[in-house]
């Protein structure tokens, strides 16, 4: 390997042995009284000097010199150490080698004579030979060497390293020296400690604070570390500021880069060393949190921004890339705070200009959040709002409200601004936060501003107005207008800029969800289920709340339509998704819990129904919407009815029917409340009141209303009319399962009352066939006492009825292998088990056996334990498998 030495015109490097030398340059700095032991880093230096080159670079004040001085004083290796402190001016070859030769001589190396005071290749060759003749390696610490300008000194040092085996060079500085580090790195001969390695740990920061008499708790210490980023000098200066202060813990949060001692350090160690154009560049880019060279060039109007950033980064001027090999930069937090404070103090009007440039460029790049943030920091709220509106990004505010990143920015909106875009942003945020009335008021006010001021209404503002209006109408009394408006909005989106729609796919999902809600509210149940299914299938990141909302509503729709398995699956998906993404159990989850309670109750799984009713109760109370309130009232009333509390059930439905939120509830749900109340009034003998309730629905009435009218006619002794209506509904195509089941059960009762046994059995058989598909059991139980005698003489009906309760509920695992009874069942437990198999409610089993309800419950718990079952239906299945029943 050939190394050329850059020398004087004579071809040699001058060495003046008679030059006056400063002894302090050879002295190892003494440890300060606040020195913190850093054994892990000392070990890394010890490991590093096993190879030829160790490099320690970092920010000013990161503890480089103190670390190496501590290592030398620790005597980690029993080798001679030559310490030389270098500074600007020592880069002259004669000066540099004068100090190196003298340092090695003081370390015990027999330095070769230099004829004529010049260091030539021959002199360095003799020095290399003498170093290799030493009994142990020699450590040469060049503190501050990497900051020396020029390359001559480095070329000579590289020559020496390439010809000596016993020399260990340790270099420190703020940036890399002009040595071929890549070569040492590839050959495994280089050990490096960088800024990140020198950063203080929590334990080290705590120790430094203790040395200054500052007592901080864990939260305050974490805040300090985050703010200083582990910078040793920063922590030390903070300790000085906090020393002797009784309120040190509180003051930790107030310390910034503009604090006097920290500011003095930055000015003295960083800014003072930079030329005016670099200082100007630092000040102007300080308004940026993270930035690329392109953004820095736009903000500073300097085309050489990339070169300046590269230089500043190389010099460790408190600026660094964000990540390895990244083209994105950021300032050290304290340094950025100082720069911003200085800029705001000296040129306050320039701050808004710089933020404005950044906002415009970022918006053009599609980086909306950053653009809006800069516009707001520049005080231009109108531009910030217009950016969101014209980028079609208002959907994010609708979905997230003030809890999202955009919402957090606009939460500080001044109240006095009366621009249409600003007011529209407020409307979208209000809707997202659940304040529907405020959203409607803001939307109307934005329309007035547009009409009064004659402001131009851009595409974004038009779309935003459509979207907010559609969402408000979807949950209001004019839901039927939504389909028409959605079609207009879709046509608008069809010609919108593709790149904007690509950035905001949530717009179409919002429109689809609103359409589903509107169809549901208007009573188009089947169409609503189809649209909500489509919306729920969307897997867009950040739109999980929309999907949960669609799934919850869809679960109730499916339960209402009698598709119990589908309802249960969808409801569980909503709850699992909410848990997966950490959503709180808010009102929109109340519908999912109610749907699960609805399903369990229709299957007569009382234990599960009670569990879900308890879970839904706090989610369907004050502040809940009409969907949650009314659906909860329906399920609760049905549960009260199964317990024999008919009056409580009727009152629950009456309260829901008369509540303020009923006006915003879906039409089908309001009707189900009314019909449920009418059925219970008929059961209780309040026929006139039931008729008043049914009078809301004039002829021709839908099938569900017709069946209840038929029940009323039967209660009044009008069997013929009741039969004709019920039969018409039962024979009709496309009638929902619950309605068809009620119709067939009513026909069975009419036939039984008329002593038409064969007709009653046929109707009951048809009813059980309808119920079997989804394991519908509650409606059958309600009429069981009137139809029980039909089963005594018909084995086929008995088997069919028994099978109704024997099917596996969706999601229930099948029993693997032969079930084993750990303990035999008593005779009374077998009697209770038979009642369970007949799907009798607890109250009826108790009445049949002439025991209390609590006694039956005790027997049921014992049966479940002995059969190793979790639920009643599982116990019945295992009992049948064991031929116990």
Steps between C-alpha positions, in 0.01 A plus 500: 500500500645833397428809708595842367572766759383851425803708592672831467640599157827335607321165520531455878295590805672748724551405866641759734606327820587832655146642471347592829246234602199546727517247781125515549454333162658184637306500825207261543205714615408448863156364578251769610322461836176411320659219297264206447653152468418339163648149522322369190659768281840451664480134406428596142809723488708215645362271234569764234870542577553133428490616137692778328233773482233609747276793404288697750283767338196685623332827572681773684461423868416134452779391737762378253804647674383411849433143392851452361662679793310272736614199297867608514481565875333164557812317376280257310806384304858483624642674194666839454253773409589820316230767542499801267229767497475657156326816385466717193846601380658169590417363155829636360717195439797638693286587802301179491803271485686707756227422752467136389876439533516670836192317626650165402832595658326586827322164481841325488556454128853563378406756233743500203711810438371733231787637291445863420165500682311347208265197521544295184378157398831362625449657843150355526639165389757503781228605745289205384791264561562638849130470588493136392808432715309607812422213740130600511264692274502879525168689529498841332197709598443795266226697669332738255699369203200428277411869501835604355463640149703377206628155418880519533513395862259212430706370208809471719299334775353253253852415378608432856195282573554294188859415603467451875347206683549630852338842463142560625356834395191646670353805327222725632307792357164614376531339159695234316870563427627490139622143535382211280266376769314274256820300456547446873129427537500231230810333645353502851776729631275791601298543818254791515309684771247750368255754640237234571755291691605798711142592598435470873281218624233555763728363772788727394274807484363419845854474638598834347195663656589349838853641476340844461261442788193484274240237589272408209234232479474251216249710295712815529817311414333349194389848392853633545649218293243548225564874488880479504512179294766374741741783410752513784560877498127564478431283804785666688374850416149402605641369826669835558172679432307273738763487774374640828144544371224365721268475200747311281246236401261764367774693323614199297208553260588868452866464402563567132786576266440869563600465867793737553779253577392261225465787251848629588644154436336469158602849398858451615556145380287484185364824359814710558702254292269524198520760222207745466331313213501176700359672809225643281427154359478354851258767616269469199484120502435493875127545430501145358476199730630254243591591147659389176758702308225588251279647771795684654582647159141624458480656847842667487494568121853357490578255216805370691294370794608141442868591518450703816307221669766248409772724641311578820422132552860399445609763751246376758352849527200369696330386183464137398318273257182336624604137472793325336562619145195727516461813289286659772664720763417650836668723758576405855195602698674754723691648208179538299334678792786747521496569126123552498516732799772708334308517173178604676690765696699653215261454206149416623340589166726250322359204696164507323668539159719193556207290624297614200766385255518164674121463500465568127777257401378223730144537371626466142677178603178358647632520858187662634546458874840667496377773268203580725721499807738755344213720382362500855842575651518791260164622631319446169191303611310581183765342279523200734125441477497552122780245462297234680182581313653517153702183556172314575644411842196602705406133526779452754341765723161333463643163601741609774355827626731696727680184614684454169815674384313752285247554775774569753635774275161664443399470865679835547292678234424860607129563548487830312585362154201509265632342183285233331786249496570555870133465595472183287801355684323572828188324372694187402680490837174544690349207312806288568474578871133401506360855527241465224299814578810719499612342173165587342521859624855541368402357162210743472724792601760407239225509239397849615859625478525372145175664396557833679864548407472349158813293561611266228406145589778267386464129436628411845258731677210364292592140582546580869155657514347195330676259734402671826143548380469133399634379835260723694199397291589130531423506871211746484134497403575572132709191438321429171681799341838340557488255210446786257780709651739204510443451126589866442812472718608182320463675165709783638772259609498331161654811343717600796882498474622142527795582724276664761263206511796264527612689812151489651325167431299554815265735310326221310484290816338789688240542227429127498463490877270803497287340228466182706402698809246699301342191343477343845342810652252520213396137554660344190638218710621262228665774293660647814645161594654463155658847505627466858649160414685664217622782726603258775712307250725804455841451663638851461767594759378774730133425427456232765239708685287517184522125459407440864201731462384318185548158659305599813206634301510202267494260797173652626349496152586132460359418844179682408480311170537172688846416370632422847822324401596784270409757766716328761797473264481865397454625857801305621705639212410853612602434860821319405598779262438758771718304740773453241528872429454613858168678453314583816167328554293795389145528376568355157595172672174496690323382184740205470443392861123536458515291182675220691239524777224493236644184343552323834149581617335379179690173544392498862856500628402697808843504662667648192211741444530635855874541461469703183211705637717598796785593265269707279325691778768768562547541124132562432417752768519878514659648191450190284332530161155371409635177350667396825221618731211335316675173419605465863141568612372223270741239633451603861122487465514151349721385785257643755216321324682164524526559874129565525541874562252611234424840647871589521546387140212717377629802693851456358366510146268790576793706636707423192214584268447837667870590535653800324741282303222293344464761227855429380466120516448282192139456387515121531628524856230746606242265350652201681469688830136577429421144389680349797297718731178406318577127534557537872185708542306223325659240730398709799144543376531873420345465158376856451840646582661249266263607223593866551863409460428309179291786360825676416528264204200531267411244236664355303746422776830311478513130596633554854215740580248266337603208725455711814159612371414135451604430862272782614214357295555156658495654847165659416358170380515590131662171406406508132650843439808409701545179299466672163756768584748259659471253215560771243819604678615139553460412134660818367845482345796692645346552844772531770548197724365661820180614326443165326561317828247719683246441221533118515488494879186714491343261250591207729331668796193588295469139385557367853236733639262380230568131584663455159778271622638407160500863387669604823766232464567593140530870585727419795711274280538783250587742783768270640643456152527878462654533848752218452721683250609762755408312821216740577364392838360801687184544286433126530537513877252786522220280362632168630250464784210530249642250253669245727219247478555475122841345564380230735338302224739586217849352528615672180410841641670415830823406320479812286443716807784334690736552207423872507704537816763243418680678218840646558507876533738666253852501632434222754769232469382146445569246769803291412499138619257339742365727772567374851282552805722561799216456747159337460194722476232473766137422413396861555790622283385262225151651525647849466716380209188372320342840544813659357483260203137603446628861493283601792592823676623481856170629635298231323735220612459624856120503468496149350715353779336707774829652614634854513680669213819520709489124557479441125795734444702305757419174321594655165842607632556149635400345165738727311783407736436127482472501120801734462282740301510878480141552384163329516486396136847346531384303809197373309717385208734313731210344690354369173841365395513311832142379460400670824190646335 
